[in-house]
């Protein structure tokens, strides 16, 4: 029986030809299908290939009774309902590596154009102006390039910058001094990068922690005359702060391939002569478009022939009944991972996952991947998923340990996750309570009972009269309402922990004020 593939958007012919040349494979190209048309025909196909325009929602997936695999010719999978695909046993693959070289080259092109004022000089010539003095640039040799984010693209930029005989200093939450030394670059904190770099380029995902990472405070810490490059994600740079920094001459140039809102045909930054920009061209090369098409088509061919796909995004095809049984634990496990990484507030070196009770009769590797995903996604964002979590942890030299015991330890099931960092070791335990759902029941040696959802403040303090009252008054003064409170202590007058569920996100300024209260030792705000 033929394997039928539907392609709903334009992709490189090289990828399509590989599918068409395969025996017993039928390829149909149907662009511009609306929701109704796609829903009506999707049951006829075994595979679906899309780019970013086609919205593969639950309403599309549910009637796709023959669909086995969905391919995204690109990196992001925001347009695909991964939960619905997994529940229906449909594998999702993407092409995360196809544009790495293209994006790195574009960053270097922007860096060089910025340093030598090439766009501005060309524009002047087009206006019949010959003014060599106005467009004097600077050499890259012996200048310091600061790289924030040393993933695939950031590492490629570092390699190319070294070829230009630049000094490179980089920050990444998973970068170590040993790795930096092997790459021939300097290991630094974000502050060190900001203070020492002549050029700064960002290559991080857009996360809560990285949104407006380069803000007014960051620009104040930079060297006078610094130049900025962003070919990663709009939103990493506070555009108002960048505008002010250029006007004040603190920043003398910026090269931008992305902004927060696109298309950016009219923007105040584009009015500044110090700014050069391109319309999100980082992955816009013939080679990159061919690479993502070929990569996703090759994975679909591997699937057809019974091989192992290289770029899976969701869980492997699971039995529906098995999925329904363990799905509640997926949510709990991921939330335990998210909670713990914020509690530790450092990148992990070692992760230990312990299971106790009836849950140990299940196959738990999918659950472990969910936990690791929850831990890693703080720094890696949507790039990390259930399939690549173990691979990425290994690539970051994070040790993973797993243990099981049928002993129930006070609960029918208990999941404990321990995270070791350079300076600390923290652990959190959780369970499912009948009729009540997921609960965090232990933090380190303290007993609690907290739903892993919403806005949570964790406060370590000394058990003394008045501490809770001072804390409550301070939050009230900042219009922060306390929904629930949990308190536990080691002994009278000893170490204690307070878990507060509040109604909104707590800003850094409030956390700093809490830390200044007497007998408060540690404060973390966690949004789940």
N, C-alpha and C positions, 0 to 999 in steps of 0.2 A: 504494500500500500504506500502511496506517495506521501511524503512529508511536505505539508503546505505551509509556506511562509508569506506573511503579509507585511509589506513595507509601506508605511503611511507618510513618510517624509523623504525628501531628497538626501541621498547619501552617495558617497563616491562609487563610481561604476566598478572600480577594482574589487570592492567587497561584494557587490551584487554578482559580478561574474563568477566569483568563486562558488557562490551558492548555485547559480544557474548551471554550472559545469558539473555539479554533483548528481549522480544518478538517483532517480526516484525523489528528487526534490523539485517542487513547483514553487516558483516565486511570482507573486503578484504585486505590482507597484500601483498603489491607489492613494494618491495624494489628495489633500483637501477634503477628506471625509469628515462630515459633521458627526455629532454624537449619535444621532438616530441611525445614520447609515452604518457607522462602525459597530454599534450594538447589534444591528440586524445581521451582520455577516461574520462577526468575530468567531462564532461557534464552528465555522468551516475550517479554521486554521490551527496548526500545531505550534506555530511560532509567530511572534509579532516583533518588528523592529521599528523603533521610533527615534526621534531626536528630542527636542525640547517642547515642540508645539503640541503634539498629541497628548491629551490628558487621559492616562490609563487609570481610571477611577474604579472603585468597587463595582459601580453600575456597569462598567465595561467588562470587568473580570468575571462577575458572577455568571453571566450567560455564556462565557467562553469555555464550554464544556470539554473541548478538545485541546485547549491551549496548554502547552507544556513549558514554554520558555519565552521570556520577553527580553529583548536586547535593546539597550540604550546606547546609541552611537554618540558617546560623549561621557562626561564625568558624572554630573549631578543626576539624581533620580527623583527629584522633587515632584515630577509629573507622573510618578508611578506609585500607586498605593501598595507599598511593600507588605503590609499586614494582610491585605486581601489576597495578594498573590501567594503568600506563604500559607495562609489558611486553606487555599485551594490547590496546594501542591505545585505551584508554578514557580519555576526558577527564574530569577532576574539577574542579568549580567550587564556590565557596562564596560567602558574603555578608559580606565583612569590614567593610563600612561601615554596615550597617543599624542598629547599636546605638550609634554614636558619640555622637549627640545625647543619647540616653537615659542613657548612662553619665556624660556630662559634667553633665547636669542633676541626676542623683542625687548626684554628688560635691558640687555646690553646695548641694543640699538638706541633705546631711549636715554640710557646713561651717556652714551657718546654724543648724541645729538644735543643733550642738555649741556654737557661740559663745553661744547664748541659753538653753541648758539646757532646751529645749522638751520633750523626752521625759520628763525627770526631773520637771519642773513639772506636766506633764499627769498623770503617775503619782501625784504627791502629791495632786492634786485628786481623783483617783479614790479615794484613801484618806481623803477628807474632810479634807484638810489645806490650810490657806491660809497660805503662808509665802513672801512676796515677797522678803524679804531673802536667804533661802537660795539663791535662783535668779537672783541678779543676774548678768547676762552681760557680754559685751564687744562693742563695735562692730567691724565689719570695716573701716570707713573708716580709711585711713592705716595699717592693719596690713600686715605683709609676709607674703605667701603664697609659700612655697617649693615649687616643683614639680620632682619628680625624674622625668624621662621626659616629653619634649615631642613625642610622636607625635600622632596624630589627636585622641585624647581629651584628652591633656594640653594641647594647643594650644587646644581648645575651652574647657577650664577656665580657662586664662589669659585668654582673651577675656572670659569672664563675670566673672572676678575684677576685671579692669580696670573693668568696668561698675559694680562695687560700690566703686570708687575705692580699691581695694587696691593696694599696691605688689607687684609680682611679680618674683621672682628664680627662674630655672630652670636646671637642668642636664640636658643630654642629650648623649651622645657625638657626635652629629652637629650640635649647635647651634653656630652661630658668633655672634660679637659683632654682625655685620652683620644676621643674621636676627633676633636678639633686639631690636636697635634698631628694625627695621621693625615688629615686633610691639608695641613700646612697653613692653618688659619688660627686666629686667637679666639679663645673661649671667653665670653663675657656675659655679664648680666645685661638686662635691658638698659639700666642706668649707664653702664660702661659703654654700650653701643651709642647711646644718645650723646654722651659727653665727648667721645673721642672721634666720631666719624665725620669725614668731609662730605660723604654722600651716604644717604640712608635709603635702603630699599626694603619693602615689606613683602613677605611671602607667607602669610598666615591665613588660615580660614577665617571667615567672619563669624565670630562667636560673641557671646555676651562679654567675655573678658577682653576680646580684641576690638570690639566696636569702639571707635574713637580712641584707639590705643595711642595714636599720636595726637594729643590734645594740647591745650594751652600750657599745661605744666610740662609736658614733654618738650615742646618747642623752647620753653625757657631754659631747659637743661642742655640744649644743643649748643654746639660751637657757633659763633657768629659766622655767617657765610656758608652755612650748610646747604646742601641741595637734596631734594626729596624725589623718590621714584615710587610709584605705585602701579604695578601691573598685576595685582592680585585680586582684591575685592574692594568695591566701593564701600565706604563706611569704616574702614580701618583708620582712616584719617579724618579728623574733625575738620571739615572744609572751612568753617568760619574761622577756626584757629589758624589754619594754614594761610588763609587770606590775610589775616592780621599780621602773621609772622612775615609774610612777603612784603606787606606795606611798610612794616617797621625795619625792613632790611635784615632781619635775623636770618631769614631764608632768602637766598639770592636766586633760587631757581627750583622749579618743580616740573616733573614729567609724569603725566597721568594718562593711563589707559582706561581707567575706571573711575566713576564717581557714584555717589549714593543713588542717584536717580538717573536712569538711562531711558531714552537717549538724552544726552546733555548738550543740545544744540545751543542753548542760551544758559550761561552760568557766569557768575561774577568772576570766578577764577580765570575763565577764558579771556576775560578782558585785560588781564595783566600781561604785559610783555615778557615777564619772567617765566610764564607758564607755557609749556608745550603739551599737546594732548593728541591722542588718537582714539577713534571710536571703538574701544574694546576689541583690539586686533590681536591680543596675545596668542590665541589659538587659530588665527585666520591665516593659515598657510595651506597650500595645496597638499603638502606632505602630512600636516596634522589632520586635515579632513580625511585624507586617504587612510591614515593610521587608525583613527577611531572606527572608521567603517570596516576596515580589514580586521581589526581586533575583535569587534563584536560579531562579525560574520564567522570568523574562525572559531570563536567560542560556541556558536550555534552548531557549526559543523562537528566540533568535538562532542557536543551533546548528542547529535544525531547518531554518531558512530560509537557511542557508549564510552567516550573518553571522559577525562576530568577537565571541567571548564576552569579557566585561569582567573577569571574576574567575576566571581559570583558576588552578589550584593545582599541577598536575603538568605535565610536558612535553606539548606537543601530540601528537596521535596520530602515532606513528612506525611505519614499517615494522618488523615484528618482527625481520627478519634484520638490518637496519641497527642496531636497538637492541642486538642481541646482540653485534655487532662493536665498538661503541663503549662498551658498558656498563662494561668494566674501567677505561676512562679516566675515566668519570664518578666512580668512587670515588677514583681518584688525584687528579683535579682538585679535588674538594671537600676532600680532606684537605690538599692543598697550600694552599688558601685558609685553612682552619682553622689550620694550623700558622703561616702567615705573619702572620695578624692577632695571634696571641698573641706571636709573636716581636717584632713592632713595638710592641705594647702601646699603640697610639694609634689613634684613628679615622682612616680613610684619606682622603686628598685626591685621590689619583691611583692607578689600577691599570693596569699594563701586562702583557699576556699574550702570550708569544712561543711559537710552535710550530715545531719543527724535525723533519725526517725524513719517514718514510712517512705519518705521521698527517695530514699536510697535504693528502692526497688526499681526506679526508673533509670533510663539512659540520661545522664545528667550533663553530657558534654555540651548540648545546645544551651543549657542554663548557664554553665560556666562561661560560655562565649558572651551571653547577655551581660553577665556581671562585669567581665573584662571590658566589654564595649562601654558600659556605664562609666567605668573608671577612665578610659582613654579618651572619651569624646569631649571631655572638658578642654583638652589641648588640641585634639585632632578634628573635632567637629563632625560633620556628616560624612567625612571620608571614612571613618571607622564604622564597621558594621559587624553583624554576627559572624560572618564568614572570615573576614580578614583580621578580626580582633587578635587572635592568637598569633598570626603572622606578624602583625604590627608590633605586638608586645615583644616578640622574639627579636625583631629588627631593632627595637629600642633597648635591647639587653635587659628586659624585665623578666625575672624568674617567676614561673607560675607553679604552684603546688596545689594539689587537690586531695582531700581525704573524705572517707565516708565511715559512718558508724550507725548501726541500727538502734543504739541507745537514744532514747527520746529526749533526755535532758530537760524535762519539764514541759515540753511541747510535742505535739504529734509530729511536727517537722520544724527544724531549725536550720537556717543558713547563716553561717558566720564568715565574714570576709575580713581578713587582716591585711593591712597595707604597710609596708616598710619603706621609708624614704631615707635620705641621707642623714636626717637628724631626729627622726621619730618613728614610732610604731603605733598605729591606731587600729582598732577593730570595731566592727558593728555587726549585730545579729538581728535577724528578722524572721518573721513567720507569717502564716495566714491564719487568722482567727475566724472560726465559723460564723458567717453572717456579718462579719465586720471587715473582712478583707486584709490587705497587707498592713503589717505593723513592724516598726522598729522597736525591739524589746530590750536591747542592751547596747550601750556604748562604752567601750573599754570594760571596766568592772562595775559600771553603774547600770541599774535597772531602770528602764523607761517604758512608755507605751505611747508611741507617736505614729500617726499615719504619715507615710513618706510622700507627702503631697503639699504643695503650696509654699508659703514663706515661713522659714524656720530660723530661729536664732538659738545657737548653742553657746552657753556661757559656763565656763569653769570658774568657780569662786570658792572662797573660804566660807564655811558655814558659820555665819555671824548674824546676830539680830540687826535688822534694818537694811540688809543688802537687797532683798527683794523689793522693799518699798522704794529705795533710791532708784533702782533700775526701772520700776514701773512709772515713777514720776518723770524720769528723763524721757522715756518713750512717749508718755502722754504729752509732754511739752512739744514733741515733734509730730503730734497727731498720728501716732502709731498705736493702733488698738490691739490688745492681747486677746486672742481667741481662746487659747488653752495654755496651761502651764503644767510642766512636769518637773519635780525636784527630787533628787536622790543624793545621799551623802555617804561617805565611807564611815564616819563616826561623828559624834557631837563635836562641833568646832573644827572638824577636819575638812578634807577636800569634798567638794560638792559639784553637782552639775544641774543646770537649769535648761530645760527645753521649752521654748516659747513658740507657739504658732501665732503669727500675726497676720494682719489683713492686707499688707502691701509690702513691696520690696523695701529693704532698709538700706539707706545710702551710707557710703563710707564715712561721712562726717558724723553720723549718729553712732556708728560702731566705734569710732575713735573716742567719742565722749563716754561711751560705756566702759571702754578700757581704762579710762582715767579715774573711774570710781574706785574707792577704797575696797580692797578685798576681791576685786575682779582680776582674774589672771589671764583669761583667754576668751575671745569672742569671735564667733563665725556666723555669718549670714548665709543661709543655703536656700536657694530657690529650686524647687522640684516641680 
